[in-house]
Amino acid sequence: MERTIPYTASEEVELYLRTFYSLLRSTADVQVRTLESVHAGMNSLLHPGAQTHQPDMSAFIYTLLRLPPCIERTRRVVLGQSGEVFLRAGIGDVESWQPVTAPARRRRCFFDGNETLACLIASRSDIDDIVPLLTAYQIERKKLYRLLNNLPEGVSLHAEDASAQIALAQALMISVEDLLRLKTIWGEAFTANMKKLAAHRPRLRLQLLNGSWNEYRRATSAWWAHIEACCPDLTKRPVYFVSSNTHSLVNLLSGFALQHRDTLLQFLEETKNEDLLREWRDIQAKNVPSSQENFFYYLLKKFLQSPEGADYQQMRYDHERACGIHRIDSKHYFDVDAQVIELAALRQEWTDPRLEEGDLAFLKNSDALILNIDYPLGLGAYNILSEIAEHVREILGIYIMGKAATLNGVIGDVMIPSVVHDEQSNNTYLFHNAFTARDVTPYLVYGTGLDNQKGVSVRGTFLQTARYMDIFYREGYTDIEMEAGPYLSAVYEMSRPKRHPVNEIVHLTDLPFDLGIVHYASDTPLSKGKNLGAGTLSYFGMDPTYATSIAIIRRILERERARVG
């Protein structure tokens, strides 16, 4: 049988990969500047201005959102799978350093307060992500360093009024819009951070302590051991595995936000967030079709992040435990938190009204658990699901939810693939997806449900070119993400008596469990708009997130009703 797959042998991308993996074999630090030329020559879709003198602010902001703020002071970045790896290498007890996080990338990182940033990695995909991020950051920071040190007389970094902002933007060869985006991200630290950019020419160094497959497996085993110790029942009872996030399923099943509407609305009035206040008034007046429930879930997140919400954190945990929801924070290894949900302990009167499908009293007879994890990056998905499959007695269903780029839709659409080409294994997986557009459409307000799609799991966000994406599109691949392929490689090994193949068509039929994959669009890389660096999904990203989460929970309830009801 012949297959039509994307031609992925981009010489520029392959050269980049070969270059940095060969350099990272060194036991000494690698200068990131040695990668700048090959990075720029790749012509990344996320970094089109790499070879120009003008700053590419979308690429720069993209890196800022995915690197810890201490990157401004960092001179050396060290990668390793666990604290033990850093200790053996003589780096020290990195877990005693200052924990640091990035706004838009979950990765456990520690800063020594001086110049060294230590990052815990879960798989090769983390390397494919971090190296281009650091290289793109350094390229763009060098441009800003040069421009900031040659500012015309009278141009101020404070840029408080419109005319000052125009003058500063012109001096930095960027748009006022980009300048304001940077001011929004940095807030009150904007001027101080600009001075830091001007003070030092960036000279980042990078070292990979151990890139062996065994170290990734060891780290994954230790991650699972912690979860199993917190909930031993996972190895004794049937499990529905969900890869999503740490908020949507819990909000839908616990009802905590909906029970504290008055508190949340009081918080909204006191903070005077005009955009959210306007949205709430429009919802009340039925001027917009937005969901009240989704609005309160978003507001709860803002509330819990505020000083006013500090006392409610423990209250929320107690409430969740009362309906069988247990949070398990990852410790010592990669940053993938988990939740275990006891179906028999759920309280229907607390759940989101959109979940109700008749009387849920049958759940009292259920012995099943939901294991929900914060979705990992790339190959980490294969490692984690393979580890779980080795220890869980019976898996009843596997449901994958995540963000993706779309080549034929708009931001907020939900894509449901039945074919996934995986760049890690080079396999093309064909499977029956448990979900259709009908499962998400009733709960979508701003987007469209698109089923029967073809997806491709790429190696990294920067490792794509315009030609590369155009070939995907021409061959019908419109759903671009990083986890589905690695998950399907693990699914193959859970249902077949051998390791997953390489470079084959794989029909995943007669699986011993239910399988569903849904992605919501967060980026349109072939459009003329901004890339992901332009911002976040914010409140309107709640719509597809909760539509897909509702579909997953309803599917689990439907399956469980048939099993025990």
N, C-alpha and C positions, 0 to 999 in steps of 0.2 A: 504494500500500500504506500502510495506517495503522500507526502504531506507538504503543505505550504507553511513555512515558518519564517519569522523575520530573519533577514540576513544580519547577523549580529557581529560579524568579524570586522568591526571597525578597526582599521589599522592604528588610528590615533589613540583610541581607547585601550587597545591591547598593548600598545607601546607604553602607555602610561602605567598600566597595571604591572607589566614586566619590570618597568624601571623601579617603581617604589618597592615591589616585593623583593627584588634583588638587593636593593640598598638596605632594606630592613633586616636582611640576614646578618648584617654587620653587628659585632658586639659593641661597637662605639656609637655615639650619637651621630645621626644623619642630619646634615644641614638642609632645612626645608627649601632653601634657595636653589638647591640642585634639582628640584622638581618643578620650579616655576616655568621653565621653558617648555617642558613636555606637557605640563598642565595647560598652559596657554595655547599650545599647538593643537590640543585635543578639540578646541572649539566647542566647549560644553554648552549645552542649551541653557543651563542656569548661569553661565558665566560668559556671555557673548562679548563682553568688553574687556576680556583679560589682556588682549594684546594692544589696547589703546592707552594713550596717556590720560584720558579722561576717566575718572573713577566710575566703576560700575556699581552703583549704590544698591541695586537689587541684590547682586551677588554678595556685597559686603554685609548688608543687613541680614541676608539669609544666614551667613556664617555667624554673625553676632547672636542671632536667636538660637543657634545650635551649639554654641561654645559658652562655657561659664564666663561670667563678667571678669574674673581674674585673668582672662587671656590678655588683657591690656598690660599686665605686669609679668606675664609668663615668658620665660626664655627657653624652657625645656619641657617637653611633654613625653611622659613615659607610659607605655601601654603594657598591661599584664592582666591575667585572668583572675587573680586572687591576691589577697594580702600576703599569703605565703610566698607567692612568686616574687613580690617586691622585697620581702625579707631575705629570701635566698640570694637575690641579686645585690644585696647590700644597700638598697635604696632606703630601707628603714620601715618602721611601722606606719604605713601611709594612712591607715584608718584612724590614727591619732591626730592626723593633720586636720585642717579645716575642711569640712564637707562643702562642696560647691556644686551648683546645678545650673543647667541652661534652661531658658524659658521654653524652648520647643524641641528638646531632645532629652529623653530619659537615659542617663548614663551615670553610674556612680563615680564621682570624681573627688579628688582631695588636693588641696593646695597647701604647700609648706610655708606659706606666708612670705616667701622670698622670691623664687623664680621657677620652681618646679611644680608642674601639674601632673598628677597621677590619675590615669583613667582605667577603670576595670572594664574589660571587654568580654563579650559572651561568645563571639564567633568571628570568623574572617570578615563577615559583613561589617563589623564595627571598624575594622581597618579600612575597608573600602569606603567607609563614611568619613572617618576622622582625617585621613591623609588629604583628600581633596578639600575638606573644610579648612584645614590649617593652611594649605597652599593658597587657596583662594583668598583667605583672610590676609595672608602676608602680602600677596600681590597688591591687593587693594589698599592695605594700610601703607605700603610704600608710596603709592600715589598720593595719598592724603598727607603723609609726612612731608613730601616734597612741596606740595601746594601750601600746607600750613606754615612752612618755614619761608614762604615767599609771598605772604599776604601783602596786598597793597596798603599803603599808609591810610589809617582811618577806618579800616575794616575791623570790626569787633567780633570776638568769639561769643559774646553774650547774646547778640542778635535778638533783642527783645521785641523791637517793633518791626513792622513790615519792611520799611526801607533798609534797615540793618540786615534783615534776613535775606533780602534780594542781593545786597552787596556781598554778603558772605557766601551765598550760593554761587554767585558769578565767579568769585575768587576761587572757589573749590571746583568750578566747572561741573556743577550739578544743578538740578532743578530745585526750586523752592519747596516743591512737594517732597522731594527726597530729603531735604534738610529738615523739614518738619517731621517726617517719619523718624529720622534719627533722634530728634529732640524728644519725640514721644517715647521712644524706647529707653533712652537714657534719663529722661526726666530731669531732676535737679542736678544730676551728675554730668549733664551735657558739656558744660564749659570745662569742668575738670577733666573729663575724658578727652576732649579735644586737645587740651594742653598736654595730656599724656601721649596722644598720637604724635604731637609735634616734638616732644622731648626726646624720643628714642626711635631710631631707625630699626624696624623689626628684624630680628635675627633668630628665628625659632629653630630649635633643634628637636629631633624626634628619635626615640628608641623603642623598639619592640623587644620585651624581655624574653618572651617565649611564645612562639606561634604554633606550637605543636597541637595536633588534634587531641592528644591525650589530655593536655591541660584544659582544653575547652570541655571535654567530657568530665574531667574531675570537678571543674567548677559547677557544671550543670548538676552533677550528682550531689554535690554539697548543697546547692540551692534547693533541690528536691528534698534532701534529708531534713532540712529545717522545716519545710512545709509539712512533711509527713509526721515529724515530731509534734507539731502543733495540732495536727488533725489525723491521728492514726486510722480513723474510720475510712479514709480515702483508699486504703489498701484492702478493705473488707466489704465495701458496699459499692453498688453500681454507680457510675459517674457520667454526667453529661459534661463534656469539656467545652469551654467557651474561651475564645481569645478575643478580647474587646478592649475595655478600659476599666477603671476602678470606680466609675460613678454611675453610668447609665443603668445597668442591671440593678444595682443596689437602690438607686432612687426609685425605680419603678416598683420594686418588690417591698421596700420598707415603708414607704409613705411618709418618711420623716419630714420632708420639705412641705408636703401638703398639709400636715398636721400643725405646722408652724407658719401658716400663711400670714397671720396678723403680725407676728414678730418680723417676718421678712419685709412686709409692706411698710412697717414702721421704720425699718432700717433704710428702705428705699427713699422714704420721705425725708429722713434725716440727712442722708448723704447727698440729696438733691442731684442725682444723676439724671440730667434732663432727657437724655436719649432713652433710658429705660423707663423713666416716668411717662414719657410720651407713648412709648410702646404699650405700657400697661393700660393707660387711658384708652388707647385705640382698641386694645383687646376687650376691655370692658364695654366699649361702645360698639363692638363688633365691626369696627372699621377695617380691621385686618383679620385674616383667618388664622393667626398664630394660636398655638396651643397654650392655654393657661398653665397646664402642668409643666410643659417645657420651660415656660417663663420662670416658674418658681424653682425649678431645678437649677437653672442658670443663676438665679438670685441667691440660692443657698450657697453656691460655690463662692460668690463674691462675699457673702456674709461671713462664712467660716474663715475666709482669708483676712478679715478685718479684726481689729481689737475687740469690737463689740461681740464678735462670734466666738471668742476664745472659750468661754464657759460652755458653749454648746457642743464642743468637740466630744467630750466625754458623754454628754447626754445623747448624742447621736450614736456613739458606739453601744451604749446600753440599750437604746431603742432597737438597734439592728440585732443585737444578740437575742433580744426578746422574740424576734421572729426568725431565728435560726441563721443569721448572717454573721460570719466570722471573718475578720480581716487578718491577713498574715503578711506583714511587711517583710520584704527580702532583707537579708542581713549578710554582710561580709562579701557578697559576690555581686553579680550584675543586678541592675535595678529593674526587676520584674516582680511587682507585688501580686498577691493572690487573694482571692476570697473563696470561702467554702460556704455554700448555701444549702441548708437542710430543707428539702421540699416539704416534709411533713410538719415543719414548724412555722411555715408561712401563714400569715393571717390575711384572709381575703379582704376583710374590711379595711385593711391598711393599704392594699396594693393600688396601683394606678388603675382607674376605671377602664382604660383601654385594653387591659389584660383580661378582663372577665369574659369567660366563655362558659356561662352556666355556673352551677354550684361547684366549687373546688373542694368540697368536703372529702372527695376521694384521696386527696393528698395525705390525709391522716394515715392511709395505708401504705404510703410510699417509703421505701428505704433508700431512695436515690439521693445523691448529692449533685449540686452543680459546682464544678471547679472552674472559676473564672480567673484568668490571668490578664495582666496588663500587657497588651500585645508586644512581642519582642521585635527585634530588627533582623530581617533577612534570615541567614542561616541559623540564628539563635532559635528560630521557630522549629526547625528540624531537630535540633539538639534537645529542646525542652519537651516536645511531644514524644520523641523517642524515649526519653527518660521516664515520662509519665506512663507510657504504654507498658514499660517493663515492670511497673510496680502496682498499677491499679488493676484490681481483679477483673472488672468488666466495664468497658466504655460503651455507653448506649448511644451517644451522639457526639459529633465533633462539629462545632459551629465557629466560623471565623468571620470576624468583623474588623474592618480597618479602613484607613484613608487610602485614596489612590488618585492618580492623575487620569483625566479622561481626554480622549482624542475626538470624541463625537458628542459630548454632552456639555453641561454647564456645571459650575460649582453648586453643590447641593443635590445633584442627581445621585441615585443609587444604582450601582451596576452589579449585575448578578451573572457571573460567568459560568459557562458549561465546558469551556476549554481554557486551559492555562498552559502557556509555554514557560518553562522554568530555565532561566539562564544559568543557574548553578549546576543543574544536572544535564541541561540541554534536552530534557525530555519534554514532550508535549502530552499533557494529561487530559483525557476526556472522561467526564464523570457526570452522573446525574446529580444536579443541585437540588437540595431539599426545598429551596425557596424559588418563588417566581415573583414577577412584578406585582401580582395580586396580593402578595403577602405584605408588601410595604406601602403600596399606593394609598390605601385608606388612611395612613398616618403621615403621609407626606403633604406638606403645604406648599413649599417653595420649589421642590424638585420633582423629578420624574423617575419612576422605576423602570430600569432598562434590563430585561433579562435576555437570555441566549447570547450573551456577550463573549468575546474572546479576550482573555487576559494574558499579560506577560509579566513575570516576576523578574525585575532587573536587579543588577548587582549593587547599584548605588545611584543616588539622585544626581550627582555631578557627572556620572559616567554615561551620559547620553548626549548625542549631538542632534542637530536639526535633521540631518539626512537620515540618521538612525531612527528617529521618531517617525519621519515620513514613511520609511519602509514599513514600520509597524502598521501604520494607518492604512497603507495601500494593501496590506495583506490581511486586513480585517481585525487587527489587534487594537482595541480601543481602551482597555482597562489596564493601567500601568501601576504596579505596586511592587512590594519586595517580599511578602511573606507567604502568599498562597502556594507558590511552587515548592518551597522547602517543607511546608506543612504536608503537601500532597506526597512528597517523597517519603515522609514518615508514615503517612496513611498507607502507602504501598507496602511498606515493611510490616505494618500491623495486620495486613490482610493477605500477605503472600509469604511463602517459605524461603525468601531470599532477599538480599539487599536490593535496593532500587537500581534499575538499569541506568544507562547513560546514553543519551542521544537516540531515544526511541519514542515511538507512539505508545502510550500506556493507557489502556482502557481500565478504569477503576470500576469494575462491575461486581455485583454480588458481595458488597461489603457487609461485614457483620455488625455495622452500626450506621446510624443516620449521618449524612454529611451535607453541610450547607456553608456557602461562602458568599458574603455580601460586602461590597465596598461602597463608601460614599465619596463623591468627588470633591477634592479640596484644591485642585489645580487644573488648569487648562494650558499645557505647555506649548501647544501649537497655535494658540491665539496670539493676538498682538498686545494683549494685556500684560500686566505684571506677573512674574512667576511667584512662587510661594513666599519669596522674600518680601512681597508687597504687604503682607499682613497675616491675619489669622481668620479662621472661620467665625470666631466670636459667637454672638447669640444665635445668628442664623445657621451656624453649624450644628446647633442643637436639633434642628428639624430632621435631617437625615440620620443623625446619630441615634435619636430616640425612635425613629421609624424602624430602623434595622434592629435595634434592641428589642422593641416590642415584638417584631416578627420572630426573633430568636426565642424569647420567653414563651410566646404563644405556641411555637412549634414544640418546645419541651413539654409544656402542659398537655398539648394534644397527644404526644407520644406517651406521656406518663399516664394519662387517662386510659389509653388503650392497654397499657401494661398492667395497671393495678386496679383500674376503676370498674 
